[in-house]
Amino acid sequence: MEQVFLPALRKIFNHVIRSWLYGAKLTQRRGLKPDAELVAVSVLLHDQGLARGGAPDRRFEVLGADIGRAFALSHNMGERRAETVWDSIALHTTMSIAQHKSTDVACCQSGIACDFGGFGYNELTDDSKKAILSAYPRLDMKNQLTTCLCGLVKNHPNAAREGFIGDFGLKYVPGYMRGSAVDVLHNSPFAE
């Protein structure tokens, strides 16, 4: 497992910093007023579950959210803010939900989505883009993250059955199959 994750771990630092900076720029451009400390903690810790190689019993986002909440509580951020850190990290790959939560959660997800898939990138000035990418280059992020996510699928296939990681498994991991909600419904034990 170590061989799969170490190359990608070297790149995670730049990804989380870029995500934080993109998010700050997008927040400012959109005139939003989140809790800046809370968003920074959430964005900077959002891939702890990925960095730790995931877990067999839960999505890497949830593992990371648990780590983030524990960090927030241990640093006296308070229960409410710790729960927002949890939401921000757990939902960072689920734009369709995160954007309907608090401003803090939405701002966290926006920066991460910008670095991952370019969402909102066109809203940034050329100077901002150049400054961020010069200081924190992508370092082959597309290939490195693909390798890392495929490693999660191989090592924890049950934890990859929901969410976007399954897409990487279907495309790149030979023999990977994930369950279908259709099958769950039609194989349920209820007589109709």
C-alpha positions as CSV (number, residue, x, y, z in Angstrom):
1,M,0.0,0.0,0.0
2,E,2.8,2.4,0.8
3,Q,4.0,2.4,-2.8
4,V,0.7,3.6,-4.1
5,F,0.2,6.5,-1.7
6,L,3.7,8.0,-1.1
7,P,4.1,9.6,-4.6
8,A,0.6,11.2,-4.2
9,L,1.2,12.4,-0.6
10,R,4.1,14.6,-1.8
11,K,1.5,16.4,-4.0
12,I,-1.3,16.8,-1.4
13,F,0.4,19.7,0.3
14,N,0.3,21.8,-2.9
15,H,-3.3,20.7,-3.6
16,V,-4.6,21.8,-0.2
17,I,-2.8,25.1,-0.3
18,R,-4.0,25.9,-3.8
19,S,-7.6,24.9,-2.8
20,W,-7.4,27.2,0.2
21,L,-6.1,30.1,-1.9
22,Y,-8.5,29.5,-4.8
23,G,-11.4,29.4,-2.2
24,A,-10.3,32.6,-0.6
25,K,-10.1,34.4,-4.0
26,L,-13.5,33.0,-5.1
27,T,-15.1,33.9,-1.7
28,Q,-13.8,37.5,-2.0
29,R,-14.9,37.8,-5.6
30,R,-18.4,36.5,-4.8
31,G,-18.7,38.9,-1.8
32,L,-19.2,36.1,0.8
33,K,-18.2,36.4,4.4
34,P,-17.4,32.9,5.9
35,D,-15.5,32.2,9.1
36,A,-12.0,32.4,7.6
37,E,-10.3,30.3,10.3
38,L,-12.9,27.6,10.0
39,V,-12.7,27.4,6.2
40,A,-8.9,27.4,6.4
41,V,-8.8,24.5,8.9
42,S,-11.4,22.6,6.8
43,V,-9.7,23.1,3.5
44,L,-6.2,22.4,4.8
45,L,-7.3,19.2,6.5
46,H,-9.7,18.0,3.8
47,D,-7.6,15.2,2.4
48,Q,-6.3,13.7,5.7
49,G,-8.4,10.6,5.0
50,L,-6.8,10.3,1.6
51,A,-3.3,10.9,3.1
52,R,-3.9,8.1,5.6
53,G,-4.8,5.7,2.8
54,G,-8.5,5.6,3.5
55,A,-10.3,3.0,5.7
56,P,-12.1,-0.3,4.9
57,D,-15.3,0.8,6.6
58,R,-16.0,4.3,5.4
59,R,-15.3,6.8,2.7
60,F,-12.0,8.7,2.9
61,E,-14.1,11.9,3.2
62,V,-15.7,10.7,6.4
63,L,-12.3,9.5,7.8
64,G,-10.9,12.9,7.1
65,A,-14.0,14.6,8.6
66,D,-13.5,12.7,11.8
67,I,-9.8,13.7,11.9
68,G,-10.8,17.4,11.2
69,R,-13.5,17.4,13.9
70,A,-11.0,15.9,16.4
71,F,-8.5,18.6,15.5
72,A,-11.0,21.4,15.9
73,L,-12.1,20.1,19.3
74,S,-8.6,19.7,20.5
75,H,-7.8,23.3,19.5
76,N,-10.9,24.7,21.4
77,M,-12.8,25.7,18.2
78,G,-16.1,24.7,19.9
79,E,-18.6,22.0,19.1
80,R,-20.6,24.0,16.5
81,R,-17.5,25.0,14.5
82,A,-16.1,21.4,14.9
83,E,-19.3,20.1,13.3
84,T,-18.9,22.6,10.5
85,V,-15.4,21.4,9.9
86,W,-16.8,17.8,9.8
87,D,-19.5,18.9,7.2
88,S,-17.0,20.8,5.1
89,I,-14.6,17.9,4.8
90,A,-17.2,15.1,4.5
91,L,-19.0,17.0,1.7
92,H,-16.0,18.3,-0.1
93,T,-16.5,15.9,-3.0
94,T,-20.3,16.3,-3.1
95,M,-20.9,19.7,-4.7
96,S,-24.6,19.2,-5.1
97,I,-25.0,19.1,-1.3
98,A,-22.2,21.2,0.0
99,Q,-23.4,24.3,-2.0
100,H,-26.7,24.1,-0.1
101,K,-25.1,24.0,3.4
102,S,-23.7,27.0,5.3
103,T,-21.5,29.6,3.6
104,D,-18.5,28.1,5.4
105,V,-19.1,24.6,3.9
106,A,-19.9,26.0,0.5
107,C,-16.7,28.2,0.5
108,C,-14.6,25.2,1.5
109,Q,-16.0,23.1,-1.3
110,S,-15.6,25.8,-3.9
111,G,-11.9,26.1,-3.4
112,I,-11.4,22.4,-3.5
113,A,-13.6,22.0,-6.6
114,C,-11.6,24.7,-8.3
115,D,-8.3,22.9,-7.9
116,F,-9.7,19.5,-8.6
117,G,-11.9,20.2,-11.7
118,G,-11.5,23.9,-12.5
119,F,-14.9,24.9,-11.2
120,G,-14.9,28.7,-10.8
121,Y,-11.3,28.9,-12.2
122,N,-12.6,31.3,-15.0
123,E,-13.7,33.7,-12.2
124,L,-10.1,34.2,-11.0
125,T,-7.9,36.9,-12.4
126,D,-4.9,35.9,-14.5
127,D,-2.6,37.4,-11.9
128,S,-4.2,35.3,-9.1
129,K,-3.9,32.1,-11.2
130,K,-0.3,32.8,-12.1
131,A,0.7,33.6,-8.5
132,I,-1.0,30.6,-7.0
133,L,0.3,28.1,-9.6
134,S,3.9,29.6,-9.5
135,A,4.1,29.2,-5.7
136,Y,2.3,25.9,-5.5
137,P,2.6,24.0,-8.9
138,R,0.3,21.1,-9.7
139,L,3.2,18.6,-9.9
140,D,1.3,16.1,-12.2
141,M,-1.7,16.2,-9.9
142,K,-4.1,14.6,-12.4
143,N,-1.9,11.4,-12.7
144,Q,-0.8,11.4,-9.1
145,L,-4.4,11.7,-7.7
146,T,-5.6,9.1,-10.2
147,T,-3.0,6.7,-8.9
148,C,-3.9,7.5,-5.3
149,L,-7.6,7.1,-5.8
150,C,-7.2,3.9,-7.7
151,G,-5.1,2.6,-4.7
152,L,-8.1,3.4,-2.4
153,V,-10.4,1.4,-4.7
154,K,-8.0,-1.6,-4.7
155,N,-7.4,-1.5,-1.0
156,H,-10.9,-0.6,0.2
157,P,-13.4,-1.5,-2.5
158,N,-16.4,-1.4,-0.1
159,A,-15.5,2.1,1.0
160,A,-15.3,3.2,-2.7
161,R,-18.8,2.0,-3.6
162,E,-20.4,5.4,-3.2
163,G,-19.2,8.7,-4.5
164,F,-16.8,9.7,-7.2
165,I,-14.0,7.3,-6.3
166,G,-16.0,4.4,-7.8
167,D,-15.7,6.2,-11.1
168,F,-11.9,5.9,-11.0
169,G,-12.3,2.2,-10.1
170,L,-14.6,1.6,-13.0
171,K,-12.3,3.3,-15.5
172,Y,-8.9,2.2,-14.2
173,V,-9.1,-0.8,-11.9
174,P,-9.5,-4.1,-13.8
175,G,-12.4,-6.2,-12.5
176,Y,-13.7,-3.5,-10.2
177,M,-17.5,-3.5,-9.9
178,R,-19.7,-1.4,-7.6
179,G,-23.2,-2.2,-6.5
180,S,-26.2,-0.6,-7.9
181,A,-29.0,1.2,-6.0
182,V,-31.3,-0.5,-8.5
183,D,-30.1,-3.9,-7.4
184,V,-30.5,-3.0,-3.7
185,L,-34.1,-1.9,-4.2
186,H,-35.1,-4.9,-6.3
187,N,-33.3,-7.4,-4.1
188,S,-34.8,-6.1,-0.9
189,P,-36.7,-8.7,1.2
190,F,-40.1,-7.1,0.7
191,A,-43.1,-8.7,-1.0
192,E,-44.8,-6.4,-3.4
